[in-house]
């Protein structure tokens, strides 16, 4: 199974047309939406590593799953408002990683997870809110 890891920043959740119930995500620039694919093993490894080094942190607070959510598709207002309030704050994710020294511990002990964790960290540092879907 493959997962799409999305990173977004500088975005607005807007009504696409004043007279319709079609909502969507608008970006300032094309560079404000990044994505990559991870397999199930990679997602599981990242989840287990975060749990190991930050046992009091819910993995889905750091990297939430939005199921079959597709940023390129329109959505109804209820879904749009849910998305807007559910997207994680990158500063909070960085704080969790820093407070628990997740990167340094993973670099020393979890080489397979390190590159994925580093990708998350670097993109949170660039202001991206990150989530995954399938």
N, C-alpha and C positions, 0 to 999 in steps of 0.2 A: 504494500500500500504506500502511496506517495502523498505527501502533505505539501501544500503551498504555504510558505512562510512569507507573510506580507509585512512590509514596513511602510508607514505613511506619516507624513508631516505636512504642515502648512495646508491643511484641508478644511473644508466646510461641508457640513451635511445640509443640503438645501432642497427646497421644492424645485423640481426641474421646470415646471410650468405652473403658473399661478392658478390655473383652473383645473388642475388634475391632482390626483393623489400619488403622483410619481415623484419619489425622492431619490437623491443620489449623492455621491461623494464627489466634490469638485476640488481640484488641486491648483495651487498657484503655478507650478511648473511640472513638466513630465518627470523631473528628477525627484519629485516629492513622493513618489510611489516606487518602491523597490520590491522585488519578490525573488524567491529562490525555492527550490524543491528539496525537501528532506524525505528520506524513507522512514518507515516506522521505527527501525532500529535507532536512527539518529534522534528522533523525537523521544523515544523511550530512554535512551542514554542521557540526554539532556535533563529530562524529568528526574531520573534517578540520581544524577549528580547534584542537581539543585536540592533534592530532598536530603541527600547525604550531608551536604555542607550547610544547609539552612532548613533544618527539620521543622521549624515553626512557620515556614513560608509555604503557602499554597501555590503550587506550580502554575495553576491557571490564573493567579493574580499577576504573575510575571509574564507568562506566555499563554494567553487565553486561546481557546479553540472556539471558532465561530461556525463550526460544522460546514455546511455546503454554501456558506456565504460567498458571494462573488461581487467584488467592488465595481466591476464593469456593468453590473445589472442595476436597473432601477428597483426601488423597494417602496413599500407603503410607509406612511408616516410613523406608525408604531414601531416598525423594524428600524427605521432611520433613527428614532429617538433612543431606542435600545442600544443600537450600535454606538451612537455618540457618547452615551454614558458608560458603556462597557469597555471602551478602548483604553488600554493601560497608559498611565503617565510614564514616559521614559525616565524622568528624573527619579521617580519612586523605584523603578526597576534598577537603576544604577545604584541608588542608595542601598537596596537589598543586597546587591552583589558586593558592594564595597564593605558594608557592615559585616558580612559573613565571609569575606575574603574568598569568594567562590572562584574567581579567576586564578589567583595564585595557588590555591589548593588543587584546582583541577590541572593546572600546568605541571605541578609536581607529581600528581598521582593518577590523573584521568586523561591521558594524552588523547584518547579517541574523542572525548567530549570537549576537549579544550578548544579546538578550532570552531566548533559550533557556538560555544559559549562566548568566545572572542568575537565572533560575527555579531551576536546579539549585543554585546557590550559596546562595540564600536558603533553600531547603528543607533543604539539608544543615545550614545554620546553625540551623535549628529542630529538628535531630536526626533528620531523615528519612534512611533508607537508600533509595536510589533505584535502580531497575532498569527495563528495558523488556521487554515481551513483545508477541506479535502474535496 
